[in-house]
């Protein structure tokens, strides 16, 4: 399936709803930017995982240009950075694009298969 045909299921997060959305359960959040080449490679993979894990975890995206406060709060220095949360607390992160296998491995840290 082409990316342009993929239904967007990753949740767009902002400083207004971030804490509320990640406070319970497992959340995997992709910090990205439109101009970032590796982010463009990660985007379709994050969307695919959002669909595959929709009943097990929240998969969200934060545009660091639109939400610099969130990037700063979570110490995101380079993108893409994917941060894994359990009940609002960070339990893991992947800096750089590690492919689908890398993100699945991150989710497995939270006990999700």
C-alpha positions as CSV (number, residue, x, y, z in Angstrom):
1,X,0.0,0.0,0.0
2,X,1.3,3.4,-0.9
3,X,1.8,5.9,2.0
4,X,-0.6,8.4,0.3
5,X,-3.3,5.8,0.5
6,X,-2.7,4.9,4.2
7,X,-5.3,6.0,6.6
8,X,-3.6,8.3,9.1
9,X,-4.1,6.7,12.5
10,X,-1.3,8.1,14.6
11,X,-2.6,10.7,16.9
12,X,-1.3,14.3,16.4
13,X,-0.3,15.5,19.8
14,X,0.1,19.1,21.1
15,X,1.1,20.7,24.4
16,X,-2.6,21.1,25.0
17,X,-3.5,17.4,25.1
18,X,-0.1,15.6,25.4
19,X,-0.2,14.8,29.1
20,X,-3.8,13.8,29.1
21,X,-3.4,11.4,26.1
22,X,-0.3,9.6,27.5
23,X,-1.2,9.5,31.2
24,X,-2.6,6.0,31.1
25,X,-1.4,2.9,29.3
26,X,1.4,2.6,26.7
27,X,2.1,5.4,24.4
28,X,4.8,5.6,21.6
29,X,5.4,9.1,20.5
30,X,7.3,10.1,17.3
31,X,9.0,13.5,17.6
32,X,9.5,14.6,13.9
33,X,9.6,17.6,11.5
34,X,8.4,18.0,7.9
35,X,11.9,19.0,6.7
36,X,13.7,15.9,8.2
37,X,14.6,13.2,5.7
38,X,14.8,10.3,8.2
39,X,11.5,11.5,9.6
40,X,9.9,11.0,6.2
41,X,11.2,7.4,6.2
42,X,9.9,6.9,9.7
43,X,6.5,8.4,9.0
44,X,4.9,5.5,7.1
45,X,6.4,3.0,9.6
46,X,4.9,4.9,12.5
47,X,1.5,5.0,10.8
48,X,1.7,1.2,10.1
49,X,2.5,0.5,13.8
50,X,-0.3,2.9,14.8
51,X,-2.7,0.7,12.9
52,X,-1.2,-2.6,14.0
53,X,-1.1,-1.7,17.7
54,X,-4.3,0.5,17.8
55,X,-5.8,-1.8,20.5
56,X,-2.6,-2.1,22.6
57,X,-1.0,1.3,22.6
58,X,-1.5,5.0,21.6
59,X,0.9,5.9,18.8
60,X,1.3,9.6,18.5
61,X,3.3,12.2,16.6
62,X,4.7,15.6,17.8
63,X,5.8,18.1,15.1
64,X,8.8,19.6,16.9
65,X,8.5,22.9,14.9
66,X,4.9,23.3,16.0
67,X,5.5,22.1,19.5
68,X,9.1,23.1,20.6
69,X,8.0,23.1,24.3
70,X,7.3,19.4,24.2
71,X,10.6,18.6,22.4
72,X,12.4,20.6,25.0
73,X,10.5,19.0,27.9
74,X,11.5,15.5,26.8
75,X,15.1,16.4,25.8
76,X,14.6,15.7,22.1
77,X,17.9,16.9,20.6
78,X,17.7,15.2,17.2
79,X,14.9,13.8,15.2
80,X,13.3,11.4,14.6
81,X,13.2,10.4,18.2
82,X,10.5,8.0,19.4
83,X,9.8,8.0,23.1
84,X,7.9,5.1,24.8
85,X,5.7,6.0,27.8
86,X,3.9,3.8,30.4
87,X,1.3,5.7,32.4
88,X,3.0,9.0,31.5
89,X,6.5,8.0,32.5
90,X,9.2,7.5,29.9
91,X,10.4,3.9,29.8
92,X,12.5,3.9,26.6
93,X,13.5,5.9,23.5
94,X,14.9,5.4,20.0
95,X,16.9,8.2,18.5
96,X,17.2,8.1,14.7
97,X,15.3,5.9,12.3
98,X,15.8,2.2,13.3
99,X,13.2,0.7,10.9
100,X,10.1,-1.1,11.9
101,X,12.0,-3.7,13.8
102,X,13.6,-1.1,16.0
103,X,10.2,0.4,16.9
104,X,8.7,-3.0,17.5
105,X,11.6,-3.8,19.8
106,X,10.9,-0.6,21.7
107,X,7.2,-1.6,22.1
108,X,8.3,-5.0,23.4
109,X,10.0,-3.2,26.2
110,X,6.6,-2.3,27.5
111,X,5.5,-5.9,27.2
112,X,3.5,-5.4,24.0
113,X,3.8,-8.1,21.3
